[in-house]
Amino acid sequence: MALRVLLIGASGVFGTRIACELAHDPRFSLTLAGEALAALVGFAVETQLETLTS
C-alpha cells in the first residue's frame, strides 16, 4: 500500500526537486499542489504521471 503524500509548493524550485525524487517511487502516491498550474501539468507530462485534476 502506497503512502499518500500531498506536496504543497510543487511548482517551485525546491518542490519540483522533491516531486522528481518521489514521482517514480512506488512507495508513494503523490499529489501535487502549487500556484502555477502550467508548471504542474508540464511536470506531470514530463514524468508521465497517471492522473491530472485541476
C-alpha angles and dihedrals in degrees: 000000000000122000109240113232126188108199109198114196093027093149093061128087098262095036091053091054092051091046091052091054094048100037098087100028107113091209090072136061102204128209116184125207129179146131097258107068092179091057091049092049090048090051092049092051093045094051094037095237113181107228134044127184129166 
